[in-house]
């Protein structure tokens, strides 16, 4: 089992203990050692797993809430224009554009 899968199967207490163990090992290493970066990545993976565990437990029992903000009423008015009124409105629209 790789480290990622191992870390995500641990309980919270064991995960915190794993992070502490990795930190102790990190402090013993020389920063120029290639193992130093590998341990940093392992600690980062363990911390991410812990953060996800905390977020999951925090939001586990929360319910989605719907906020009632009011109602909307729709009122449609369709005027009944005669053909003559429509023709006059179109002609007036085009003749007024020349003045602008």
TORTORKOL-599734 format. One record per residue: residue number from 1; x, y, z of N, C-alpha, C in turn. Coordinates in nm, 3 decimals. Atoms other than C-alpha are relative to their C-alpha. Example, Ala and Ser with C-alpha at 12.3 -4.5 7.8 and 13.67 -1.06 7.14 Angstrom:
BEGIN
+-----+---------+---------+---------+---------+---------+---------+---------+---------+---------+
:   i :     n.x :     n.y :     n.z :    ca.x :    ca.y :    ca.z :     c.x :     c.y :     c.z :
+-----+---------+---------+---------+---------+---------+---------+---------+---------+---------+
:   1 :   0.089 :  -0.119 :   0.000 :   1.230 :  -0.450 :   0.780 :   0.090 :   0.120 :   0.000 :
:   2 :  -0.082 :  -0.119 :  -0.006 :   1.367 :  -0.106 :   0.714 :  -0.077 :   0.109 :   0.073 :
+-----+---------+---------+---------+---------+---------+---------+---------+---------+---------+
// end
This chain:
BEGIN
+-----+---------+---------+---------+---------+---------+---------+---------+---------+---------+
:   i :     n.x :     n.y :     n.z :    ca.x :    ca.y :    ca.z :     c.x :     c.y :     c.z :
+-----+---------+---------+---------+---------+---------+---------+---------+---------+---------+
:   1 :   0.085 :  -0.117 :   0.000 :   0.000 :   0.000 :   0.000 :   0.090 :   0.124 :   0.000 :
:   2 :  -0.081 :  -0.120 :   0.003 :   0.141 :   0.339 :  -0.091 :  -0.035 :   0.093 :   0.116 :
:   3 :   0.016 :  -0.087 :  -0.116 :   0.172 :   0.620 :   0.160 :  -0.132 :   0.077 :  -0.006 :
:   4 :   0.125 :  -0.075 :   0.015 :  -0.124 :   0.816 :   0.020 :  -0.119 :  -0.082 :   0.049 :
:   5 :   0.110 :   0.087 :  -0.042 :  -0.363 :   0.524 :   0.066 :   0.009 :  -0.031 :   0.149 :
:   6 :  -0.020 :   0.029 :  -0.143 :  -0.212 :   0.446 :   0.405 :  -0.051 :   0.115 :   0.087 :
:   7 :   0.037 :  -0.118 :  -0.078 :  -0.264 :   0.801 :   0.532 :  -0.152 :   0.020 :   0.001 :
:   8 :   0.144 :  -0.023 :   0.008 :  -0.626 :   0.821 :   0.413 :  -0.082 :  -0.108 :   0.067 :
:   9 :   0.074 :   0.104 :  -0.072 :  -0.717 :   0.498 :   0.594 :   0.016 :   0.013 :   0.151 :
:  10 :  -0.024 :  -0.015 :  -0.144 :  -0.589 :   0.615 :   0.935 :  -0.112 :   0.078 :   0.067 :
:  11 :   0.094 :  -0.082 :  -0.079 :  -0.811 :   0.750 :   1.211 :   0.069 :   0.132 :   0.032 :
:  12 :  -0.056 :  -0.133 :  -0.026 :  -0.762 :   1.108 :   1.323 :   0.115 :  -0.004 :   0.101 :
:  13 :  -0.106 :   0.010 :  -0.101 :  -0.556 :   1.017 :   1.631 :   0.127 :  -0.060 :  -0.059 :
:  14 :  -0.115 :   0.065 :   0.061 :  -0.329 :   0.785 :   1.435 :   0.065 :   0.090 :  -0.105 :
:  15 :  -0.053 :  -0.092 :   0.101 :  -0.293 :   1.045 :   1.160 :   0.083 :   0.110 :   0.064 :
:  16 :  -0.077 :  -0.102 :  -0.071 :  -0.179 :   1.311 :   1.407 :   0.130 :  -0.059 :   0.051 :
:  17 :  -0.122 :   0.067 :  -0.047 :   0.068 :   1.062 :   1.555 :   0.097 :  -0.023 :  -0.117 :
:  18 :  -0.084 :   0.020 :   0.120 :   0.196 :   0.987 :   1.202 :   0.068 :   0.130 :  -0.041 :
:  19 :  -0.058 :  -0.131 :   0.034 :   0.249 :   1.358 :   1.132 :   0.111 :   0.035 :   0.098 :
:  20 :  -0.104 :  -0.028 :  -0.102 :   0.441 :   1.397 :   1.461 :   0.123 :  -0.088 :  -0.025 :
:  21 :  -0.111 :   0.091 :   0.025 :   0.654 :   1.092 :   1.378 :   0.082 :   0.047 :  -0.121 :
:  22 :  -0.069 :  -0.049 :   0.119 :   0.735 :   1.231 :   1.033 :   0.077 :   0.128 :   0.028 :
:  23 :  -0.070 :  -0.124 :  -0.036 :   0.824 :   1.570 :   1.179 :   0.127 :  -0.029 :   0.080 :
:  24 :  -0.119 :   0.036 :  -0.077 :   1.065 :   1.409 :   1.427 :   0.108 :  -0.055 :  -0.092 :
:  25 :  -0.097 :   0.053 :   0.095 :   1.231 :   1.218 :   1.142 :   0.058 :   0.111 :  -0.087 :
:  26 :  -0.045 :  -0.111 :   0.084 :   1.251 :   1.538 :   0.937 :   0.107 :   0.082 :   0.071 :
:  27 :  -0.096 :  -0.082 :  -0.074 :   1.435 :   1.725 :   1.213 :   0.135 :  -0.069 :   0.015 :
:  28 :  -0.126 :   0.075 :  -0.010 :   1.698 :   1.450 :   1.227 :   0.080 :   0.003 :  -0.130 :
:  29 :  -0.066 :   0.006 :   0.131 :   1.776 :   1.477 :   0.855 :   0.071 :   0.130 :  -0.034 :
:  30 :  -0.071 :  -0.115 :   0.056 :   2.017 :   1.708 :   0.680 :  -0.088 :   0.059 :  -0.111 :
:  31 :   0.086 :  -0.061 :   0.103 :   1.820 :   1.959 :   0.463 :   0.048 :  -0.022 :  -0.143 :
:  32 :  -0.051 :   0.022 :   0.135 :   2.045 :   1.883 :   0.166 :  -0.022 :  -0.145 :  -0.046 :
:  33 :   0.024 :   0.140 :   0.033 :   1.951 :   1.514 :   0.176 :  -0.123 :  -0.014 :  -0.090 :
:  34 :   0.118 :   0.022 :   0.085 :   1.713 :   1.385 :  -0.096 :  -0.120 :  -0.053 :   0.080 :
:  35 :   0.108 :   0.051 :  -0.085 :   1.511 :   1.215 :   0.179 :  -0.076 :   0.115 :   0.068 :
:  36 :   0.062 :  -0.116 :  -0.065 :   1.439 :   1.559 :   0.328 :  -0.123 :   0.045 :  -0.079 :
:  37 :   0.114 :  -0.042 :   0.084 :   1.217 :   1.661 :   0.033 :  -0.109 :  -0.106 :  -0.003 :
:  38 :   0.099 :   0.107 :  -0.001 :   1.050 :   1.322 :   0.032 :  -0.082 :   0.003 :   0.130 :
:  39 :   0.073 :  -0.010 :  -0.127 :   0.961 :   1.358 :   0.401 :  -0.090 :   0.123 :   0.002 :
:  40 :   0.085 :  -0.119 :   0.008 :   0.831 :   1.710 :   0.337 :  -0.128 :  -0.031 :  -0.079 :
:  41 :   0.118 :   0.037 :   0.079 :   0.600 :   1.570 :   0.069 :  -0.092 :  -0.095 :   0.077 :
:  42 :   0.081 :   0.093 :  -0.080 :   0.485 :   1.292 :   0.301 :  -0.076 :   0.076 :   0.108 :
:  43 :   0.066 :  -0.082 :  -0.103 :   0.409 :   1.545 :   0.577 :  -0.114 :   0.080 :  -0.063 :
:  44 :   0.104 :  -0.078 :   0.069 :   0.217 :   1.758 :   0.328 :  -0.121 :  -0.087 :  -0.034 :
:  45 :   0.108 :   0.094 :   0.031 :   0.013 :   1.456 :   0.218 :  -0.080 :  -0.033 :   0.126 :
:  46 :   0.068 :   0.033 :  -0.126 :  -0.065 :   1.366 :   0.580 :  -0.081 :   0.119 :   0.050 :
:  47 :   0.074 :  -0.120 :  -0.044 :  -0.166 :   1.725 :   0.661 :  -0.125 :   0.023 :  -0.086 :
:  48 :   0.118 :  -0.013 :   0.088 :  -0.395 :   1.737 :   0.358 :  -0.107 :  -0.101 :   0.037 :
:  49 :   0.096 :   0.103 :  -0.042 :  -0.557 :   1.412 :   0.467 :  -0.070 :   0.042 :   0.130 :
:  50 :   0.058 :  -0.045 :  -0.126 :  -0.608 :   1.557 :   0.815 :  -0.098 :   0.115 :  -0.022 :
:  51 :   0.089 :  -0.112 :   0.029 :  -0.757 :   1.878 :   0.677 :  -0.130 :  -0.048 :  -0.064 :
:  52 :   0.121 :   0.055 :   0.062 :  -0.999 :   1.680 :   0.458 :  -0.086 :  -0.072 :   0.102 :
:  53 :   0.075 :   0.071 :  -0.104 :  -1.095 :   1.469 :   0.757 :  -0.076 :   0.099 :   0.088 :
:  54 :   0.065 :  -0.102 :  -0.084 :  -1.172 :   1.781 :   0.962 :  -0.116 :   0.063 :  -0.076 :
:  55 :   0.108 :  -0.060 :   0.080 :  -1.375 :   1.940 :   0.678 :  -0.117 :  -0.096 :  -0.014 :
:  56 :   0.107 :   0.099 :   0.017 :  -1.569 :   1.620 :   0.623 :  -0.081 :  -0.015 :   0.128 :
:  57 :   0.074 :   0.015 :  -0.125 :  -1.656 :   1.588 :   0.991 :  -0.079 :   0.127 :   0.034 :
:  58 :   0.068 :  -0.127 :  -0.029 :  -1.753 :   1.956 :   1.012 :  -0.128 :   0.013 :  -0.082 :
:  59 :   0.115 :  -0.019 :   0.088 :  -1.992 :   1.945 :   0.718 :  -0.083 :  -0.127 :  -0.016 :
:  60 :   0.068 :   0.128 :   0.014 :  -2.113 :   1.588 :   0.763 :  -0.148 :   0.008 :   0.035 :
:  61 :   0.138 :  -0.002 :  -0.048 :  -2.433 :   1.663 :   0.954 :  -0.075 :   0.129 :  -0.034 :
:  62 :   0.071 :  -0.123 :   0.034 :  -2.519 :   2.000 :   0.806 :  -0.097 :  -0.026 :  -0.114 :
:  63 :   0.103 :   0.013 :   0.102 :  -2.833 :   2.026 :   0.599 :  -0.002 :   0.125 :  -0.086 :
:  64 :   0.017 :  -0.115 :   0.087 :  -2.889 :   2.248 :   0.301 :  -0.125 :   0.075 :   0.042 :
:  65 :   0.114 :  -0.082 :  -0.040 :  -3.117 :   2.535 :   0.390 :  -0.044 :   0.086 :  -0.118 :
:  66 :   0.056 :  -0.083 :   0.106 :  -3.346 :   2.713 :   0.149 :  -0.053 :   0.127 :   0.064 :
:  67 :   0.043 :  -0.129 :  -0.052 :  -3.401 :   3.081 :   0.211 :  -0.115 :   0.050 :  -0.086 :
:  68 :   0.116 :  -0.052 :   0.072 :  -3.743 :   3.212 :   0.117 :   0.018 :   0.151 :  -0.014 :
:  69 :  -0.024 :  -0.142 :   0.021 :  -3.688 :   3.552 :  -0.042 :  -0.122 :   0.072 :  -0.056 :
:  70 :   0.122 :  -0.064 :   0.047 :  -4.039 :   3.619 :  -0.164 :  -0.054 :  -0.069 :  -0.124 :
:  71 :   0.063 :   0.056 :   0.119 :  -4.259 :   3.556 :  -0.462 :   0.003 :   0.103 :  -0.112 :
:  72 :   0.001 :  -0.087 :   0.117 :  -4.273 :   3.697 :  -0.811 :  -0.133 :  -0.020 :  -0.071 :
:  73 :   0.125 :   0.006 :   0.075 :  -4.594 :   3.782 :  -0.987 :   0.026 :   0.047 :  -0.142 :
:  74 :  -0.019 :  -0.034 :   0.140 :  -4.610 :   3.794 :  -1.363 :  -0.131 :   0.057 :  -0.054 :
:  75 :   0.117 :  -0.065 :   0.058 :  -4.847 :   4.032 :  -1.534 :   0.037 :   0.044 :  -0.140 :
:  76 :  -0.034 :  -0.030 :   0.139 :  -4.836 :   4.043 :  -1.913 :  -0.114 :   0.079 :  -0.063 :
:  77 :   0.098 :  -0.083 :   0.070 :  -5.010 :   4.316 :  -2.107 :   0.038 :   0.002 :  -0.147 :
:  78 :  -0.024 :  -0.005 :   0.144 :  -5.036 :   4.276 :  -2.481 :  -0.102 :   0.096 :  -0.062 :
:  79 :   0.092 :  -0.096 :   0.061 :  -5.181 :   4.581 :  -2.647 :  -0.050 :  -0.050 :  -0.136 :
:  80 :   0.060 :   0.042 :   0.127 :  -5.410 :   4.526 :  -2.942 :  -0.001 :   0.121 :  -0.092 :
:  81 :  -0.010 :  -0.113 :   0.092 :  -5.296 :   4.772 :  -3.207 :  -0.064 :  -0.036 :  -0.133 :
:  82 :   0.055 :   0.020 :   0.135 :  -5.473 :   4.815 :  -3.535 :   0.115 :   0.013 :  -0.101 :
:  83 :  -0.102 :  -0.008 :   0.104 :  -5.279 :   4.792 :  -3.862 :   0.037 :   0.146 :  -0.027 :
:  84 :  -0.024 :  -0.143 :   0.024 :  -5.315 :   5.168 :  -3.906 :   0.091 :   0.058 :   0.107 :
:  85 :  -0.083 :  -0.051 :  -0.109 :  -5.164 :   5.241 :  -3.563 :   0.145 :  -0.050 :  -0.012 :
:  86 :  -0.134 :   0.055 :   0.019 :  -4.868 :   5.010 :  -3.631 :   0.073 :   0.069 :  -0.114 :
:  87 :  -0.062 :  -0.066 :   0.115 :  -4.802 :   5.169 :  -3.970 :   0.043 :   0.141 :   0.037 :
:  88 :  -0.035 :  -0.136 :  -0.042 :  -4.809 :   5.519 :  -3.820 :   0.119 :   0.001 :   0.095 :
:  89 :  -0.111 :   0.007 :  -0.094 :  -4.573 :   5.416 :  -3.538 :   0.132 :  -0.028 :  -0.072 :
:  90 :  -0.122 :   0.031 :   0.076 :  -4.321 :   5.270 :  -3.786 :   0.044 :   0.120 :  -0.083 :
:  91 :  -0.032 :  -0.117 :   0.082 :  -4.337 :   5.571 :  -4.016 :   0.056 :   0.110 :   0.088 :
:  92 :  -0.046 :  -0.104 :  -0.091 :  -4.296 :   5.807 :  -3.723 :   0.141 :  -0.030 :   0.052 :
:  93 :  -0.132 :   0.040 :  -0.048 :  -3.995 :   5.611 :  -3.599 :   0.108 :   0.034 :  -0.103 :
:  94 :  -0.099 :  -0.027 :   0.104 :  -3.816 :   5.641 :  -3.933 :   0.012 :   0.149 :  -0.029 :
:  95 :  -0.007 :  -0.144 :   0.029 :  -3.904 :   6.008 :  -3.984 :   0.067 :   0.076 :   0.112 :
:  96 :  -0.065 :  -0.067 :  -0.114 :  -3.782 :   6.105 :  -3.635 :   0.151 :  -0.024 :   0.001 :
:  97 :  -0.144 :   0.029 :   0.001 :  -3.440 :   5.945 :  -3.696 :   0.075 :   0.099 :  -0.086 :
:  98 :  -0.066 :  -0.095 :   0.086 :  -3.362 :   6.193 :  -3.970 :   0.028 :   0.131 :   0.073 :
:  99 :  -0.017 :  -0.124 :  -0.075 :  -3.400 :   6.482 :  -3.723 :   0.116 :  -0.010 :   0.099 :
: 100 :  -0.108 :   0.021 :  -0.098 :  -3.144 :   6.333 :  -3.481 :   0.129 :   0.005 :  -0.068 :
+-----+---------+---------+---------+---------+---------+---------+---------+---------+---------+
// end
